[in-house]
Amino acid sequence: MFEEKLKRLEKRYEELNEQMSRPEVVSNPPLFQQYAREHAELRKVVELYRTYQKVCREIDEVKQLLAEEKEEELRALAEEELEKLREQREQYTLELRRHLLPKDPHDERGVILEIRAGTGGEEAALFAADLFRMYTKYAEKMGWKVDILDSHPTGIGGFKEIIAAIDGKGVYSRLKFESGTHRVQRVPETEASGRIHTSAVTVAILPEAEEVEVEIKPEDLRIDVFRSSGPGGQSVNTTDSAVRITHLPTGLVVSCQDEKSQHKNKAKALKVLRARLLDQVEKEQQAKIAQERRIQVGSGDRSERIRTYNFPQGRVTDHRINLTLYKLESILEGELDELLDALQLADQSEKLRLVSVEGAQE
């Protein structure tokens, strides 16, 4: 099965090579670009497969040499070479299996990021602002665009809630494991006695939904407009530009007041609503999946405590993969790659384990 899939991919790669050299394809830019994208996606796995095949051939050659060679010194060298080649084959096999894992259809999309202060009052709101800054810094590093859709700031620089769209290539693939409860342990700025407090913030990462994926009927919406206000109830707009949309069939409510234009606030609110509706449908589908087939790293359960940020010890611990890094300051400055890479690797490893179990049962 493994070899058959790789052979099919190699055959398709050769077909694309041939197609892209045809004049009728070259003269059709949209078709040529379509083939070029597919060709680029296949190139890495095909090159890896060909290296794997070369190693397999070399293993056969060394085995043949061992079967014929009588001299002990040469046999010892051949055995050593065979061991190295077998290690290489195992490494390439694992890498190829990772490439063959089903791709998440949302991986290349942008996301809706929702951060909400949980237990901990003003300290939780301040940490919500810290997390938003952390994700914004990471987005800047990755060349992504961040657009605040709605926010509810507090008087001393925190956020009760902040919602933003992050657009760019592969945003969801990098941030999808951030959904859950983030816990902070530190001495609050508002605490005079110097006691360490524990507060919590929830993060939701929703893939942006295309209009064709989620049908929103106008008759299913109740749209209210109101005057925008800042922290402490301070009016920031003298017109009714803020928009609140209620999706009647589900009861979902989305509001947006960050723009001065009612039209822009409505468009942003609909963007969030589409993402939440898509998320709701997919959560219902995931709930039907048997427990043993669930990938825990990617469960996205927002009630699950996924990470602790401990300021006195300068550490960040991700509880899903038992990873602790003593790099709290740099992580909060947006240096997230080590954490995100470890989560992706754990997710792939678990999927590979399930594929191996299922293959053994067939």
C-alpha positions as CSV (number, residue, x, y, z in Angstrom):
1,M,0.0,0.0,0.0
2,F,2.8,2.4,1.0
3,E,4.8,1.7,-2.2
4,E,1.7,1.8,-4.4
5,K,0.8,5.3,-3.2
6,L,4.3,6.6,-3.8
7,K,4.4,5.0,-7.3
8,R,1.1,6.8,-8.1
9,L,2.5,10.1,-7.0
10,E,5.7,9.6,-9.0
11,K,3.6,8.7,-12.1
12,R,1.5,11.9,-11.6
13,Y,4.7,13.9,-11.2
14,E,6.0,12.6,-14.6
15,E,2.6,13.3,-16.2
16,L,2.8,16.9,-15.0
17,N,6.3,17.3,-16.4
18,E,5.0,16.2,-19.8
19,Q,1.8,18.3,-19.6
20,M,3.8,21.5,-18.6
21,S,5.9,21.2,-21.8
22,R,2.9,21.1,-24.1
23,P,2.3,24.4,-26.1
24,E,-1.4,24.4,-25.4
25,V,-0.7,24.3,-21.6
26,V,2.1,26.9,-21.8
27,S,-0.2,29.3,-23.6
28,N,-2.9,28.8,-20.9
29,P,-1.5,30.7,-17.8
30,P,-4.2,29.6,-15.3
31,L,-3.9,25.9,-16.3
32,F,-0.1,26.1,-16.4
33,Q,-0.1,27.7,-12.9
34,Q,-2.4,25.0,-11.6
35,Y,-0.1,22.3,-12.9
36,A,3.0,24.1,-11.6
37,R,1.5,24.3,-8.1
38,E,0.7,20.6,-8.1
39,H,4.2,19.8,-9.5
40,A,5.9,21.9,-6.8
41,E,3.9,20.1,-4.1
42,L,4.9,16.7,-5.4
43,R,8.6,17.4,-6.1
44,K,9.8,17.0,-2.5
45,V,8.1,13.7,-1.9
46,V,9.1,12.3,-5.3
47,E,12.7,13.3,-4.8
48,L,12.6,11.7,-1.3
49,Y,11.0,8.5,-2.8
50,R,13.8,8.2,-5.4
51,T,16.4,8.6,-2.7
52,Y,14.6,5.9,-0.7
53,Q,14.6,3.6,-3.8
54,K,18.4,4.2,-4.2
55,V,19.0,3.2,-0.6
56,C,16.9,0.1,-1.1
57,R,18.9,-0.9,-4.2
58,E,22.1,-0.4,-2.3
59,I,20.8,-2.6,0.5
60,D,20.1,-5.4,-2.0
61,E,23.6,-5.0,-3.5
62,V,25.3,-5.2,-0.1
63,K,23.2,-8.3,0.8
64,Q,24.3,-9.9,-2.5
65,L,27.9,-9.1,-1.7
66,L,27.6,-10.7,1.8
67,A,26.1,-13.8,0.2
68,E,29.1,-14.2,-2.1
69,E,32.0,-12.8,0.1
70,K,34.1,-15.2,2.1
71,E,36.8,-12.9,3.5
72,E,36.0,-11.9,7.1
73,E,37.4,-8.4,7.0
74,L,35.3,-7.5,3.9
75,R,32.3,-9.1,5.4
76,A,32.7,-7.0,8.5
77,L,32.8,-3.8,6.4
78,A,29.8,-4.9,4.4
79,E,27.8,-5.6,7.6
80,E,28.7,-2.2,8.9
81,E,27.6,-0.6,5.6
82,L,24.4,-2.6,5.7
83,E,23.5,-1.3,9.2
84,K,24.0,2.3,8.1
85,L,21.8,1.8,5.0
86,R,19.0,0.1,7.0
87,E,19.0,3.1,9.4
88,Q,18.8,5.5,6.4
89,R,15.9,3.4,4.9
90,E,14.0,3.6,8.2
91,Q,14.5,7.4,8.4
92,Y,13.3,7.9,4.8
93,T,10.4,5.5,5.4
94,L,9.2,7.6,8.4
95,E,9.6,10.9,6.4
96,L,7.7,9.5,3.4
97,R,4.9,8.2,5.7
98,R,4.6,11.8,7.1
99,H,4.2,13.1,3.6
100,L,1.5,10.6,2.9
101,L,-0.6,11.6,5.9
102,P,-3.9,13.2,4.9
103,K,-3.6,17.0,4.9
104,D,-5.9,19.2,6.9
105,P,-7.9,21.0,4.3
106,H,-7.7,24.2,6.3
107,D,-3.9,24.3,6.8
108,E,-3.3,27.0,4.2
109,R,-6.0,29.4,5.4
110,G,-6.0,32.4,7.6
111,V,-7.6,32.3,11.0
112,I,-9.9,34.1,13.3
113,L,-8.1,34.5,16.7
114,E,-10.3,34.9,19.7
115,I,-8.8,35.6,23.1
116,R,-11.0,35.9,26.3
117,A,-10.0,36.6,29.8
118,G,-11.2,33.8,32.2
119,T,-10.7,33.4,35.9
120,G,-8.5,36.0,37.5
121,G,-10.3,39.3,36.9
122,E,-8.0,42.3,35.8
123,E,-4.9,40.1,35.9
124,A,-6.5,37.7,33.4
125,A,-7.4,40.6,31.2
126,L,-3.8,41.8,31.3
127,F,-2.5,38.4,30.3
128,A,-5.0,38.3,27.5
129,A,-3.3,41.4,26.2
130,D,0.1,39.7,26.6
131,L,-1.0,36.7,24.6
132,F,-2.4,38.9,21.8
133,R,0.9,40.8,21.7
134,M,2.7,37.4,21.5
135,Y,0.6,36.2,18.6
136,T,1.0,39.6,16.9
137,K,4.8,39.5,17.2
138,Y,4.8,36.0,15.7
139,A,2.6,37.1,12.9
140,E,5.0,40.0,12.1
141,K,7.9,37.5,12.0
142,M,6.0,35.3,9.6
143,G,4.9,38.2,7.4
144,W,1.2,37.7,8.2
145,K,-1.4,40.5,8.4
146,V,-3.3,41.0,11.7
147,D,-6.6,42.9,11.6
148,I,-8.5,43.5,14.9
149,L,-12.2,42.8,14.4
150,D,-13.5,43.5,17.8
151,S,-12.1,44.3,21.3
152,H,-13.2,45.0,24.8
153,P,-10.3,46.7,26.5
154,T,-10.0,47.4,30.2
155,G,-8.9,50.6,31.8
156,I,-5.3,49.5,32.6
157,G,-4.3,48.0,29.3
158,G,-5.9,44.5,29.4
159,F,-8.6,42.9,27.3
160,K,-11.8,41.2,28.4
161,E,-12.0,39.9,24.9
162,I,-10.2,40.6,21.6
163,I,-10.9,39.1,18.2
164,A,-8.6,39.4,15.2
165,A,-8.2,38.0,11.7
166,I,-4.7,36.8,10.8
167,D,-4.2,36.4,7.1
168,G,-1.3,34.8,5.3
169,K,0.0,31.5,3.9
170,G,-0.3,28.5,6.2
171,V,-1.5,30.5,9.3
172,Y,-3.9,27.7,10.4
173,S,-1.3,25.0,10.0
174,R,1.0,26.9,12.5
175,L,-1.6,28.1,15.0
176,K,-4.3,25.4,15.1
177,F,-2.9,23.8,18.3
178,E,-3.2,27.1,20.3
179,S,-6.9,26.6,21.1
180,G,-7.5,25.9,24.8
181,T,-7.0,27.4,28.2
182,H,-3.7,29.2,28.8
183,R,-2.8,29.6,32.5
184,V,-0.5,32.2,33.9
185,Q,1.2,32.2,37.3
186,R,2.8,35.5,38.4
187,V,2.6,38.3,40.9
188,P,0.0,40.7,39.5
189,E,0.8,44.4,39.0
190,T,-2.3,45.1,41.1
191,E,-1.2,42.9,44.0
192,A,0.5,44.8,46.8
193,S,1.5,41.8,49.0
194,G,3.5,40.1,46.3
195,R,1.6,36.8,46.3
196,I,1.6,34.7,43.1
197,H,-1.8,34.5,41.5
198,T,-3.0,32.0,38.9
199,S,-5.2,33.3,36.2
200,A,-6.6,31.8,33.0
201,V,-7.3,33.0,29.4
202,T,-9.0,31.0,26.7
203,V,-7.8,31.1,23.1
204,A,-9.8,29.9,20.1
205,I,-8.2,29.5,16.6
206,L,-10.9,29.2,13.9
207,P,-10.1,28.6,10.2
208,E,-11.5,31.4,8.1
209,A,-14.6,30.1,6.2
210,E,-15.3,30.8,2.6
211,E,-18.8,32.2,1.8
212,V,-19.6,29.0,-0.3
213,E,-18.8,26.8,2.7
214,V,-21.3,28.4,5.1
215,E,-24.6,29.5,3.8
216,I,-26.0,32.4,5.8
217,K,-29.6,33.3,4.9
218,P,-30.5,37.0,5.4
219,E,-33.8,35.9,7.1
220,D,-31.7,33.9,9.7
221,L,-30.0,37.1,10.9
222,R,-31.1,39.8,13.4
223,I,-28.9,42.8,13.0
224,D,-28.8,45.5,15.7
225,V,-26.7,48.7,15.5
226,F,-25.5,50.7,18.5
227,R,-23.0,53.3,19.5
228,S,-19.4,52.2,20.0
229,S,-17.9,52.6,23.4
230,G,-14.5,52.3,24.9
231,P,-13.2,51.1,28.3
232,G,-15.3,52.3,31.2
233,G,-18.3,53.0,28.9
234,Q,-16.6,56.0,27.3
235,S,-18.2,56.9,24.0
236,V,-15.8,56.7,21.1
237,N,-18.2,57.3,18.3
238,T,-21.2,59.7,18.0
239,T,-23.0,57.5,15.5
240,D,-24.6,54.1,15.6
241,S,-21.8,52.4,13.8
242,A,-21.3,49.3,16.0
243,V,-23.0,46.1,14.8
244,R,-24.4,43.1,16.6
245,I,-25.5,40.1,14.5
246,T,-27.6,37.3,16.0
247,H,-27.8,34.0,14.0
248,L,-31.3,32.9,14.9
249,P,-31.0,29.2,14.1
250,T,-28.0,28.7,16.4
251,G,-28.2,31.6,18.8
252,L,-24.6,32.7,18.0
253,V,-24.1,36.4,18.6
254,V,-21.2,38.4,17.1
255,S,-20.6,42.1,17.6
256,C,-18.0,44.4,16.0
257,Q,-17.3,48.0,16.9
258,D,-13.7,48.7,16.0
259,E,-14.5,50.5,12.7
260,K,-16.2,53.9,12.3
261,S,-18.1,52.5,9.4
262,Q,-21.3,50.5,10.1
263,H,-20.8,48.7,6.7
264,K,-17.2,47.6,7.7
265,N,-18.3,46.5,11.1
266,K,-21.0,44.4,9.6
267,A,-18.6,42.8,7.1
268,K,-16.2,41.9,9.9
269,A,-18.9,40.5,12.1
270,L,-20.1,38.3,9.3
271,K,-16.5,37.1,8.8
272,V,-16.4,36.0,12.4
273,L,-19.9,34.4,12.3
274,R,-18.9,32.3,9.2
275,A,-15.8,31.0,11.0
276,R,-17.8,30.2,14.2
277,L,-20.5,28.4,12.2
278,L,-17.9,26.3,10.3
279,D,-16.2,25.5,13.6
280,Q,-19.5,24.4,15.1
281,V,-20.3,22.1,12.2
282,E,-16.8,20.5,12.3
283,K,-16.9,20.1,16.1
284,E,-20.2,18.2,15.7
285,Q,-18.5,15.9,13.1
286,Q,-15.5,15.4,15.3
287,A,-17.8,14.4,18.2
288,K,-19.0,11.4,16.1
289,I,-15.4,10.1,15.7
290,A,-14.5,7.2,18.0
291,Q,-12.3,8.1,21.0
292,E,-9.4,5.9,19.8
293,R,-9.2,7.8,16.5
294,R,-9.1,11.2,18.1
295,I,-5.8,13.1,17.8
296,Q,-5.5,14.6,21.3
297,V,-2.9,17.3,20.3
298,G,-5.3,18.7,17.8
299,S,-8.6,18.3,19.8
300,G,-9.0,22.1,20.1
301,D,-11.1,21.7,23.2
302,R,-11.1,25.2,24.6
303,S,-12.0,24.1,28.1
304,E,-8.7,22.0,28.2
305,R,-5.8,23.5,30.1
306,I,-3.1,23.3,27.4
307,R,-0.2,25.5,28.7
308,T,1.1,27.2,31.8
309,Y,3.3,30.4,31.8
310,N,5.1,30.5,35.1
311,F,6.8,33.9,35.6
312,P,8.7,33.3,38.9
313,Q,10.5,30.3,37.2
314,G,10.7,31.8,33.7
315,R,9.2,28.6,32.2
316,V,6.4,27.7,29.8
317,T,5.0,24.2,30.0
318,D,2.7,22.6,27.3
319,H,0.8,19.9,29.2
320,R,-0.3,18.0,26.1
321,I,3.2,16.9,25.1
322,N,4.9,17.4,28.5
323,L,7.3,20.0,27.1
324,T,8.9,22.6,29.4
325,L,11.0,25.5,28.0
326,Y,12.8,28.0,30.2
327,K,12.3,30.7,27.6
328,L,9.2,32.6,28.9
329,E,10.5,36.0,27.9
330,S,11.4,35.1,24.3
331,I,8.2,33.1,23.9
332,L,6.1,36.1,24.9
333,E,8.1,38.1,22.4
334,G,6.7,35.9,19.7
335,E,9.5,33.3,19.5
336,L,7.0,30.4,19.1
337,D,8.6,28.1,16.6
338,E,10.2,25.7,19.0
339,L,6.8,25.2,20.7
340,L,4.8,25.0,17.5
341,D,7.3,22.6,15.8
342,A,7.1,20.2,18.8
343,L,3.3,20.2,18.7
344,Q,3.2,19.5,15.0
345,L,5.7,16.7,15.4
346,A,3.6,15.2,18.2
347,D,0.5,15.4,16.1
348,Q,2.2,13.7,13.1
349,S,3.7,11.0,15.3
350,E,0.2,10.2,16.8
351,K,-1.3,10.1,13.3
352,L,1.5,7.8,12.1
353,R,0.9,5.5,15.1
354,L,-2.8,5.3,14.3
355,V,-2.1,4.6,10.6
356,S,0.3,1.8,11.7
357,V,-2.3,0.3,14.0
358,E,-5.0,0.4,11.3
359,G,-2.6,-1.1,8.8
360,A,-1.7,-3.9,11.1
361,Q,-5.4,-4.7,11.6
362,E,-6.2,-4.8,7.9
